[in-house]
């Protein structure tokens, strides 16, 4: 599925994303991540091989939720729920984190705040379905 421009705009606004992955026992694992869009995939970067990375390596089913700053016709915050399939690629995390830091933290910031960060991992999510309330929902 092609990511609609309205969802790209929401992502580019710096809205934090809640990433849901599946633990080995089938329970959900939820974490907040910075996200961007590259080549019609949603991307996120991680320096360590943490729980979300291990979960995606085992089971690529993921869900992202984002809250917009805009209001619906009913006066409630709009939001997007993105269902997709994720894959992990090795390397490139520091460069992606630096790019996303400009959106989430502001221009001129250095992130990660360390010398010689590890290459890390990049999550790449292919969007399958978008739900929620807002212009990104196709009816």
Phi and psi in radians as a Rosetta constraint file:
Dihedral C 1 N 2 CA 2 C 2 CIRCULARHARMONIC -1.343 0.35
Dihedral N 2 CA 2 C 2 N 3 CIRCULARHARMONIC 2.401 0.35
Dihedral C 2 N 3 CA 3 C 3 CIRCULARHARMONIC -1.334 0.35
Dihedral N 3 CA 3 C 3 N 4 CIRCULARHARMONIC 2.146 0.35
Dihedral C 3 N 4 CA 4 C 4 CIRCULARHARMONIC -1.151 0.35
Dihedral N 4 CA 4 C 4 N 5 CIRCULARHARMONIC 2.597 0.35
Dihedral C 4 N 5 CA 5 C 5 CIRCULARHARMONIC -1.016 0.35
Dihedral N 5 CA 5 C 5 N 6 CIRCULARHARMONIC -0.581 0.35
Dihedral C 5 N 6 CA 6 C 6 CIRCULARHARMONIC -1.100 0.35
Dihedral N 6 CA 6 C 6 N 7 CIRCULARHARMONIC -0.632 0.35
Dihedral C 6 N 7 CA 7 C 7 CIRCULARHARMONIC -1.300 0.35
Dihedral N 7 CA 7 C 7 N 8 CIRCULARHARMONIC -0.672 0.35
Dihedral C 7 N 8 CA 8 C 8 CIRCULARHARMONIC -1.034 0.35
Dihedral N 8 CA 8 C 8 N 9 CIRCULARHARMONIC -0.733 0.35
Dihedral C 8 N 9 CA 9 C 9 CIRCULARHARMONIC -1.087 0.35
Dihedral N 9 CA 9 C 9 N 10 CIRCULARHARMONIC -0.708 0.35
Dihedral C 9 N 10 CA 10 C 10 CIRCULARHARMONIC -1.109 0.35
Dihedral N 10 CA 10 C 10 N 11 CIRCULARHARMONIC -0.776 0.35
Dihedral C 10 N 11 CA 11 C 11 CIRCULARHARMONIC -1.086 0.35
Dihedral N 11 CA 11 C 11 N 12 CIRCULARHARMONIC -0.797 0.35
Dihedral C 11 N 12 CA 12 C 12 CIRCULARHARMONIC -1.172 0.35
Dihedral N 12 CA 12 C 12 N 13 CIRCULARHARMONIC -0.248 0.35
Dihedral C 12 N 13 CA 13 C 13 CIRCULARHARMONIC -1.321 0.35
Dihedral N 13 CA 13 C 13 N 14 CIRCULARHARMONIC -0.199 0.35
Dihedral C 13 N 14 CA 14 C 14 CIRCULARHARMONIC 1.596 0.35
Dihedral N 14 CA 14 C 14 N 15 CIRCULARHARMONIC 0.307 0.35
Dihedral C 14 N 15 CA 15 C 15 CIRCULARHARMONIC -1.142 0.35
Dihedral N 15 CA 15 C 15 N 16 CIRCULARHARMONIC 2.255 0.35
Dihedral C 15 N 16 CA 16 C 16 CIRCULARHARMONIC -1.221 0.35
Dihedral N 16 CA 16 C 16 N 17 CIRCULARHARMONIC 2.528 0.35
Dihedral C 16 N 17 CA 17 C 17 CIRCULARHARMONIC -1.922 0.35
Dihedral N 17 CA 17 C 17 N 18 CIRCULARHARMONIC 2.416 0.35
Dihedral C 17 N 18 CA 18 C 18 CIRCULARHARMONIC -1.684 0.35
Dihedral N 18 CA 18 C 18 N 19 CIRCULARHARMONIC 2.035 0.35
Dihedral C 18 N 19 CA 19 C 19 CIRCULARHARMONIC -1.743 0.35
Dihedral N 19 CA 19 C 19 N 20 CIRCULARHARMONIC 2.178 0.35
Dihedral C 19 N 20 CA 20 C 20 CIRCULARHARMONIC -1.895 0.35
Dihedral N 20 CA 20 C 20 N 21 CIRCULARHARMONIC 2.150 0.35
Dihedral C 20 N 21 CA 21 C 21 CIRCULARHARMONIC -2.113 0.35
Dihedral N 21 CA 21 C 21 N 22 CIRCULARHARMONIC 2.992 0.35
Dihedral C 21 N 22 CA 22 C 22 CIRCULARHARMONIC -1.850 0.35
Dihedral N 22 CA 22 C 22 N 23 CIRCULARHARMONIC 2.147 0.35
Dihedral C 22 N 23 CA 23 C 23 CIRCULARHARMONIC -1.210 0.35
Dihedral N 23 CA 23 C 23 N 24 CIRCULARHARMONIC 2.881 0.35
Dihedral C 23 N 24 CA 24 C 24 CIRCULARHARMONIC -0.981 0.35
Dihedral N 24 CA 24 C 24 N 25 CIRCULARHARMONIC -0.612 0.35
Dihedral C 24 N 25 CA 25 C 25 CIRCULARHARMONIC -1.479 0.35
Dihedral N 25 CA 25 C 25 N 26 CIRCULARHARMONIC 0.079 0.35
Dihedral C 25 N 26 CA 26 C 26 CIRCULARHARMONIC 1.603 0.35
Dihedral N 26 CA 26 C 26 N 27 CIRCULARHARMONIC -0.122 0.35
Dihedral C 26 N 27 CA 27 C 27 CIRCULARHARMONIC -1.361 0.35
Dihedral N 27 CA 27 C 27 N 28 CIRCULARHARMONIC 2.688 0.35
Dihedral C 27 N 28 CA 28 C 28 CIRCULARHARMONIC -1.369 0.35
Dihedral N 28 CA 28 C 28 N 29 CIRCULARHARMONIC 2.565 0.35
Dihedral C 28 N 29 CA 29 C 29 CIRCULARHARMONIC -2.074 0.35
Dihedral N 29 CA 29 C 29 N 30 CIRCULARHARMONIC 2.179 0.35
Dihedral C 29 N 30 CA 30 C 30 CIRCULARHARMONIC -2.098 0.35
Dihedral N 30 CA 30 C 30 N 31 CIRCULARHARMONIC 2.369 0.35
Dihedral C 30 N 31 CA 31 C 31 CIRCULARHARMONIC -2.580 0.35
Dihedral N 31 CA 31 C 31 N 32 CIRCULARHARMONIC 2.729 0.35
Dihedral C 31 N 32 CA 32 C 32 CIRCULARHARMONIC -1.620 0.35
Dihedral N 32 CA 32 C 32 N 33 CIRCULARHARMONIC 2.316 0.35
Dihedral C 32 N 33 CA 33 C 33 CIRCULARHARMONIC -2.350 0.35
Dihedral N 33 CA 33 C 33 N 34 CIRCULARHARMONIC 2.692 0.35
Dihedral C 33 N 34 CA 34 C 34 CIRCULARHARMONIC -1.459 0.35
Dihedral N 34 CA 34 C 34 N 35 CIRCULARHARMONIC 2.438 0.35
Dihedral C 34 N 35 CA 35 C 35 CIRCULARHARMONIC -2.342 0.35
Dihedral N 35 CA 35 C 35 N 36 CIRCULARHARMONIC 2.767 0.35
Dihedral C 35 N 36 CA 36 C 36 CIRCULARHARMONIC -2.520 0.35
Dihedral N 36 CA 36 C 36 N 37 CIRCULARHARMONIC -3.065 0.35
Dihedral C 36 N 37 CA 37 C 37 CIRCULARHARMONIC -2.206 0.35
Dihedral N 37 CA 37 C 37 N 38 CIRCULARHARMONIC 2.267 0.35
Dihedral C 37 N 38 CA 38 C 38 CIRCULARHARMONIC -2.419 0.35
Dihedral N 38 CA 38 C 38 N 39 CIRCULARHARMONIC 2.214 0.35
Dihedral C 38 N 39 CA 39 C 39 CIRCULARHARMONIC 0.893 0.35
Dihedral N 39 CA 39 C 39 N 40 CIRCULARHARMONIC 0.781 0.35
Dihedral C 39 N 40 CA 40 C 40 CIRCULARHARMONIC 1.066 0.35
Dihedral N 40 CA 40 C 40 N 41 CIRCULARHARMONIC 0.486 0.35
Dihedral C 40 N 41 CA 41 C 41 CIRCULARHARMONIC -2.218 0.35
Dihedral N 41 CA 41 C 41 N 42 CIRCULARHARMONIC 2.591 0.35
Dihedral C 41 N 42 CA 42 C 42 CIRCULARHARMONIC -1.504 0.35
Dihedral N 42 CA 42 C 42 N 43 CIRCULARHARMONIC 2.313 0.35
Dihedral C 42 N 43 CA 43 C 43 CIRCULARHARMONIC -2.138 0.35
Dihedral N 43 CA 43 C 43 N 44 CIRCULARHARMONIC 2.623 0.35
Dihedral C 43 N 44 CA 44 C 44 CIRCULARHARMONIC -2.561 0.35
Dihedral N 44 CA 44 C 44 N 45 CIRCULARHARMONIC 2.651 0.35
Dihedral C 44 N 45 CA 45 C 45 CIRCULARHARMONIC -2.108 0.35
Dihedral N 45 CA 45 C 45 N 46 CIRCULARHARMONIC 2.585 0.35
Dihedral C 45 N 46 CA 46 C 46 CIRCULARHARMONIC -2.494 0.35
Dihedral N 46 CA 46 C 46 N 47 CIRCULARHARMONIC 2.244 0.35
Dihedral C 46 N 47 CA 47 C 47 CIRCULARHARMONIC -1.328 0.35
Dihedral N 47 CA 47 C 47 N 48 CIRCULARHARMONIC -0.892 0.35
Dihedral C 47 N 48 CA 48 C 48 CIRCULARHARMONIC -1.536 0.35
Dihedral N 48 CA 48 C 48 N 49 CIRCULARHARMONIC 2.855 0.35
Dihedral C 48 N 49 CA 49 C 49 CIRCULARHARMONIC -1.492 0.35
Dihedral N 49 CA 49 C 49 N 50 CIRCULARHARMONIC 1.312 0.35
Dihedral C 49 N 50 CA 50 C 50 CIRCULARHARMONIC -1.499 0.35
Dihedral N 50 CA 50 C 50 N 51 CIRCULARHARMONIC -2.998 0.35
Dihedral C 50 N 51 CA 51 C 51 CIRCULARHARMONIC -1.023 0.35
Dihedral N 51 CA 51 C 51 N 52 CIRCULARHARMONIC -0.767 0.35
Dihedral C 51 N 52 CA 52 C 52 CIRCULARHARMONIC -1.126 0.35
Dihedral N 52 CA 52 C 52 N 53 CIRCULARHARMONIC -0.641 0.35
Dihedral C 52 N 53 CA 53 C 53 CIRCULARHARMONIC -1.145 0.35
Dihedral N 53 CA 53 C 53 N 54 CIRCULARHARMONIC -0.836 0.35
Dihedral C 53 N 54 CA 54 C 54 CIRCULARHARMONIC -1.078 0.35
Dihedral N 54 CA 54 C 54 N 55 CIRCULARHARMONIC -0.697 0.35
Dihedral C 54 N 55 CA 55 C 55 CIRCULARHARMONIC -1.076 0.35
Dihedral N 55 CA 55 C 55 N 56 CIRCULARHARMONIC -0.795 0.35
Dihedral C 55 N 56 CA 56 C 56 CIRCULARHARMONIC -1.167 0.35
Dihedral N 56 CA 56 C 56 N 57 CIRCULARHARMONIC -0.646 0.35
Dihedral C 56 N 57 CA 57 C 57 CIRCULARHARMONIC -1.041 0.35
Dihedral N 57 CA 57 C 57 N 58 CIRCULARHARMONIC -0.590 0.35
Dihedral C 57 N 58 CA 58 C 58 CIRCULARHARMONIC -1.524 0.35
Dihedral N 58 CA 58 C 58 N 59 CIRCULARHARMONIC -0.661 0.35
Dihedral C 58 N 59 CA 59 C 59 CIRCULARHARMONIC -2.569 0.35
Dihedral N 59 CA 59 C 59 N 60 CIRCULARHARMONIC 1.934 0.35
Dihedral C 59 N 60 CA 60 C 60 CIRCULARHARMONIC -1.392 0.35
Dihedral N 60 CA 60 C 60 N 61 CIRCULARHARMONIC -0.003 0.35
Dihedral C 60 N 61 CA 61 C 61 CIRCULARHARMONIC -1.227 0.35
Dihedral N 61 CA 61 C 61 N 62 CIRCULARHARMONIC 2.192 0.35
Dihedral C 61 N 62 CA 62 C 62 CIRCULARHARMONIC -2.428 0.35
Dihedral N 62 CA 62 C 62 N 63 CIRCULARHARMONIC 2.813 0.35
Dihedral C 62 N 63 CA 63 C 63 CIRCULARHARMONIC -2.379 0.35
Dihedral N 63 CA 63 C 63 N 64 CIRCULARHARMONIC 2.403 0.35
Dihedral C 63 N 64 CA 64 C 64 CIRCULARHARMONIC -2.037 0.35
Dihedral N 64 CA 64 C 64 N 65 CIRCULARHARMONIC 2.474 0.35
Dihedral C 64 N 65 CA 65 C 65 CIRCULARHARMONIC -2.184 0.35
Dihedral N 65 CA 65 C 65 N 66 CIRCULARHARMONIC 2.451 0.35
Dihedral C 65 N 66 CA 66 C 66 CIRCULARHARMONIC -2.342 0.35
Dihedral N 66 CA 66 C 66 N 67 CIRCULARHARMONIC 2.397 0.35
Dihedral C 66 N 67 CA 67 C 67 CIRCULARHARMONIC -1.777 0.35
Dihedral N 67 CA 67 C 67 N 68 CIRCULARHARMONIC 2.266 0.35
Dihedral C 67 N 68 CA 68 C 68 CIRCULARHARMONIC -1.542 0.35
Dihedral N 68 CA 68 C 68 N 69 CIRCULARHARMONIC 2.920 0.35
Dihedral C 68 N 69 CA 69 C 69 CIRCULARHARMONIC -1.630 0.35
Dihedral N 69 CA 69 C 69 N 70 CIRCULARHARMONIC -0.082 0.35
Dihedral C 69 N 70 CA 70 C 70 CIRCULARHARMONIC -1.544 0.35
Dihedral N 70 CA 70 C 70 N 71 CIRCULARHARMONIC 2.780 0.35
Dihedral C 70 N 71 CA 71 C 71 CIRCULARHARMONIC -1.927 0.35
Dihedral N 71 CA 71 C 71 N 72 CIRCULARHARMONIC 2.554 0.35
Dihedral C 71 N 72 CA 72 C 72 CIRCULARHARMONIC -1.331 0.35
Dihedral N 72 CA 72 C 72 N 73 CIRCULARHARMONIC 3.067 0.35
Dihedral C 72 N 73 CA 73 C 73 CIRCULARHARMONIC -1.065 0.35
Dihedral N 73 CA 73 C 73 N 74 CIRCULARHARMONIC -0.365 0.35
Dihedral C 73 N 74 CA 74 C 74 CIRCULARHARMONIC -1.590 0.35
Dihedral N 74 CA 74 C 74 N 75 CIRCULARHARMONIC 0.027 0.35
Dihedral C 74 N 75 CA 75 C 75 CIRCULARHARMONIC 1.468 0.35
Dihedral N 75 CA 75 C 75 N 76 CIRCULARHARMONIC 0.220 0.35
Dihedral C 75 N 76 CA 76 C 76 CIRCULARHARMONIC -1.759 0.35
Dihedral N 76 CA 76 C 76 N 77 CIRCULARHARMONIC 2.691 0.35
Dihedral C 76 N 77 CA 77 C 77 CIRCULARHARMONIC -1.089 0.35
Dihedral N 77 CA 77 C 77 N 78 CIRCULARHARMONIC 2.380 0.35
Dihedral C 77 N 78 CA 78 C 78 CIRCULARHARMONIC -1.354 0.35
Dihedral N 78 CA 78 C 78 N 79 CIRCULARHARMONIC 2.738 0.35
Dihedral C 78 N 79 CA 79 C 79 CIRCULARHARMONIC -2.704 0.35
Dihedral N 79 CA 79 C 79 N 80 CIRCULARHARMONIC 2.799 0.35
Dihedral C 79 N 80 CA 80 C 80 CIRCULARHARMONIC -2.197 0.35
Dihedral N 80 CA 80 C 80 N 81 CIRCULARHARMONIC 2.433 0.35
Dihedral C 80 N 81 CA 81 C 81 CIRCULARHARMONIC -2.124 0.35
Dihedral N 81 CA 81 C 81 N 82 CIRCULARHARMONIC 2.055 0.35
Dihedral C 81 N 82 CA 82 C 82 CIRCULARHARMONIC -1.951 0.35
Dihedral N 82 CA 82 C 82 N 83 CIRCULARHARMONIC 2.110 0.35
Dihedral C 82 N 83 CA 83 C 83 CIRCULARHARMONIC -1.761 0.35
Dihedral N 83 CA 83 C 83 N 84 CIRCULARHARMONIC 2.410 0.35
Dihedral C 83 N 84 CA 84 C 84 CIRCULARHARMONIC -2.888 0.35
Dihedral N 84 CA 84 C 84 N 85 CIRCULARHARMONIC -3.073 0.35
Dihedral C 84 N 85 CA 85 C 85 CIRCULARHARMONIC -2.050 0.35
Dihedral N 85 CA 85 C 85 N 86 CIRCULARHARMONIC 2.223 0.35
Dihedral C 85 N 86 CA 86 C 86 CIRCULARHARMONIC -1.899 0.35
Dihedral N 86 CA 86 C 86 N 87 CIRCULARHARMONIC 2.694 0.35
Dihedral C 86 N 87 CA 87 C 87 CIRCULARHARMONIC -2.412 0.35
Dihedral N 87 CA 87 C 87 N 88 CIRCULARHARMONIC 2.710 0.35
Dihedral C 87 N 88 CA 88 C 88 CIRCULARHARMONIC -1.869 0.35
Dihedral N 88 CA 88 C 88 N 89 CIRCULARHARMONIC 2.315 0.35
Dihedral C 88 N 89 CA 89 C 89 CIRCULARHARMONIC -2.042 0.35
Dihedral N 89 CA 89 C 89 N 90 CIRCULARHARMONIC 2.543 0.35
Dihedral C 89 N 90 CA 90 C 90 CIRCULARHARMONIC -1.543 0.35
Dihedral N 90 CA 90 C 90 N 91 CIRCULARHARMONIC 2.477 0.35
Dihedral C 90 N 91 CA 91 C 91 CIRCULARHARMONIC 1.502 0.35
Dihedral N 91 CA 91 C 91 N 92 CIRCULARHARMONIC 2.838 0.35
Dihedral C 91 N 92 CA 92 C 92 CIRCULARHARMONIC 1.519 0.35
Dihedral N 92 CA 92 C 92 N 93 CIRCULARHARMONIC -0.041 0.35
Dihedral C 92 N 93 CA 93 C 93 CIRCULARHARMONIC -1.116 0.35
Dihedral N 93 CA 93 C 93 N 94 CIRCULARHARMONIC -0.804 0.35
Dihedral C 93 N 94 CA 94 C 94 CIRCULARHARMONIC -1.055 0.35
Dihedral N 94 CA 94 C 94 N 95 CIRCULARHARMONIC -0.688 0.35
Dihedral C 94 N 95 CA 95 C 95 CIRCULARHARMONIC -1.166 0.35
Dihedral N 95 CA 95 C 95 N 96 CIRCULARHARMONIC -0.751 0.35
Dihedral C 95 N 96 CA 96 C 96 CIRCULARHARMONIC -1.176 0.35
Dihedral N 96 CA 96 C 96 N 97 CIRCULARHARMONIC -0.722 0.35
Dihedral C 96 N 97 CA 97 C 97 CIRCULARHARMONIC -1.061 0.35
Dihedral N 97 CA 97 C 97 N 98 CIRCULARHARMONIC -0.689 0.35
Dihedral C 97 N 98 CA 98 C 98 CIRCULARHARMONIC -1.099 0.35
Dihedral N 98 CA 98 C 98 N 99 CIRCULARHARMONIC -0.790 0.35
Dihedral C 98 N 99 CA 99 C 99 CIRCULARHARMONIC -1.058 0.35
Dihedral N 99 CA 99 C 99 N 100 CIRCULARHARMONIC -0.783 0.35
Dihedral C 99 N 100 CA 100 C 100 CIRCULARHARMONIC -1.239 0.35
Dihedral N 100 CA 100 C 100 N 101 CIRCULARHARMONIC -0.518 0.35
Dihedral C 100 N 101 CA 101 C 101 CIRCULARHARMONIC -1.067 0.35
Dihedral N 101 CA 101 C 101 N 102 CIRCULARHARMONIC -0.588 0.35
Dihedral C 101 N 102 CA 102 C 102 CIRCULARHARMONIC -1.090 0.35
Dihedral N 102 CA 102 C 102 N 103 CIRCULARHARMONIC -0.592 0.35
Dihedral C 102 N 103 CA 103 C 103 CIRCULARHARMONIC -1.362 0.35
Dihedral N 103 CA 103 C 103 N 104 CIRCULARHARMONIC -0.818 0.35
Dihedral C 103 N 104 CA 104 C 104 CIRCULARHARMONIC -1.498 0.35
Dihedral N 104 CA 104 C 104 N 105 CIRCULARHARMONIC -0.449 0.35
Dihedral C 104 N 105 CA 105 C 105 CIRCULARHARMONIC -2.089 0.35
Dihedral N 105 CA 105 C 105 N 106 CIRCULARHARMONIC -0.377 0.35
Dihedral C 105 N 106 CA 106 C 106 CIRCULARHARMONIC 2.028 0.35
Dihedral N 106 CA 106 C 106 N 107 CIRCULARHARMONIC 2.789 0.35
Dihedral C 106 N 107 CA 107 C 107 CIRCULARHARMONIC -1.112 0.35
Dihedral N 107 CA 107 C 107 N 108 CIRCULARHARMONIC 2.598 0.35
Dihedral C 107 N 108 CA 108 C 108 CIRCULARHARMONIC 1.496 0.35
Dihedral N 108 CA 108 C 108 N 109 CIRCULARHARMONIC -0.129 0.35
Dihedral C 108 N 109 CA 109 C 109 CIRCULARHARMONIC -1.393 0.35
Dihedral N 109 CA 109 C 109 N 110 CIRCULARHARMONIC 2.577 0.35
Dihedral C 109 N 110 CA 110 C 110 CIRCULARHARMONIC -1.872 0.35
Dihedral N 110 CA 110 C 110 N 111 CIRCULARHARMONIC 2.108 0.35
Dihedral C 110 N 111 CA 111 C 111 CIRCULARHARMONIC -2.568 0.35
Dihedral N 111 CA 111 C 111 N 112 CIRCULARHARMONIC 2.360 0.35
Dihedral C 111 N 112 CA 112 C 112 CIRCULARHARMONIC -1.174 0.35
Dihedral N 112 CA 112 C 112 N 113 CIRCULARHARMONIC 2.596 0.35
Dihedral C 112 N 113 CA 113 C 113 CIRCULARHARMONIC -1.453 0.35
Dihedral N 113 CA 113 C 113 N 114 CIRCULARHARMONIC 1.007 0.35
Dihedral C 113 N 114 CA 114 C 114 CIRCULARHARMONIC -2.645 0.35
Dihedral N 114 CA 114 C 114 N 115 CIRCULARHARMONIC 2.753 0.35
Dihedral C 114 N 115 CA 115 C 115 CIRCULARHARMONIC -1.471 0.35
Dihedral N 115 CA 115 C 115 N 116 CIRCULARHARMONIC 2.457 0.35
Dihedral C 115 N 116 CA 116 C 116 CIRCULARHARMONIC 0.899 0.35
Dihedral N 116 CA 116 C 116 N 117 CIRCULARHARMONIC 1.016 0.35
Dihedral C 116 N 117 CA 117 C 117 CIRCULARHARMONIC -1.126 0.35
Dihedral N 117 CA 117 C 117 N 118 CIRCULARHARMONIC 2.708 0.35
Dihedral C 117 N 118 CA 118 C 118 CIRCULARHARMONIC -1.132 0.35
Dihedral N 118 CA 118 C 118 N 119 CIRCULARHARMONIC 2.760 0.35
Dihedral C 118 N 119 CA 119 C 119 CIRCULARHARMONIC -1.126 0.35
Dihedral N 119 CA 119 C 119 N 120 CIRCULARHARMONIC -0.501 0.35
Dihedral C 119 N 120 CA 120 C 120 CIRCULARHARMONIC 1.153 0.35
Dihedral N 120 CA 120 C 120 N 121 CIRCULARHARMONIC -2.722 0.35
Dihedral C 120 N 121 CA 121 C 121 CIRCULARHARMONIC -2.437 0.35
Dihedral N 121 CA 121 C 121 N 122 CIRCULARHARMONIC 2.601 0.35
Dihedral C 121 N 122 CA 122 C 122 CIRCULARHARMONIC -2.097 0.35
Dihedral N 122 CA 122 C 122 N 123 CIRCULARHARMONIC 2.259 0.35
Dihedral C 122 N 123 CA 123 C 123 CIRCULARHARMONIC -1.580 0.35
Dihedral N 123 CA 123 C 123 N 124 CIRCULARHARMONIC 2.290 0.35
Dihedral C 123 N 124 CA 124 C 124 CIRCULARHARMONIC -2.121 0.35
Dihedral N 124 CA 124 C 124 N 125 CIRCULARHARMONIC 2.090 0.35
Dihedral C 124 N 125 CA 125 C 125 CIRCULARHARMONIC -1.950 0.35
Dihedral N 125 CA 125 C 125 N 126 CIRCULARHARMONIC 2.144 0.35
Dihedral C 125 N 126 CA 126 C 126 CIRCULARHARMONIC -1.577 0.35
Dihedral N 126 CA 126 C 126 N 127 CIRCULARHARMONIC 2.119 0.35
Dihedral C 126 N 127 CA 127 C 127 CIRCULARHARMONIC -1.337 0.35
Dihedral N 127 CA 127 C 127 N 128 CIRCULARHARMONIC 2.291 0.35
Dihedral C 127 N 128 CA 128 C 128 CIRCULARHARMONIC -1.868 0.35
Dihedral N 128 CA 128 C 128 N 129 CIRCULARHARMONIC -0.625 0.35
Dihedral C 128 N 129 CA 129 C 129 CIRCULARHARMONIC -2.732 0.35
Dihedral N 129 CA 129 C 129 N 130 CIRCULARHARMONIC 2.528 0.35
Dihedral C 129 N 130 CA 130 C 130 CIRCULARHARMONIC -2.196 0.35
Dihedral N 130 CA 130 C 130 N 131 CIRCULARHARMONIC 2.247 0.35
Dihedral C 130 N 131 CA 131 C 131 CIRCULARHARMONIC -2.180 0.35
Dihedral N 131 CA 131 C 131 N 132 CIRCULARHARMONIC -3.106 0.35
Dihedral C 131 N 132 CA 132 C 132 CIRCULARHARMONIC 2.069 0.35
Dihedral N 132 CA 132 C 132 N 133 CIRCULARHARMONIC -2.671 0.35
Dihedral C 132 N 133 CA 133 C 133 CIRCULARHARMONIC -2.318 0.35
Dihedral N 133 CA 133 C 133 N 134 CIRCULARHARMONIC 2.058 0.35
Dihedral C 133 N 134 CA 134 C 134 CIRCULARHARMONIC 2.675 0.35
Dihedral N 134 CA 134 C 134 N 135 CIRCULARHARMONIC 3.104 0.35
Dihedral C 134 N 135 CA 135 C 135 CIRCULARHARMONIC -1.205 0.35
Dihedral N 135 CA 135 C 135 N 136 CIRCULARHARMONIC -0.218 0.35
Dihedral C 135 N 136 CA 136 C 136 CIRCULARHARMONIC -1.400 0.35
Dihedral N 136 CA 136 C 136 N 137 CIRCULARHARMONIC -0.203 0.35
Dihedral C 136 N 137 CA 137 C 137 CIRCULARHARMONIC -1.489 0.35
Dihedral N 137 CA 137 C 137 N 138 CIRCULARHARMONIC 2.105 0.35
Dihedral C 137 N 138 CA 138 C 138 CIRCULARHARMONIC -1.604 0.35
Dihedral N 138 CA 138 C 138 N 139 CIRCULARHARMONIC 2.199 0.35
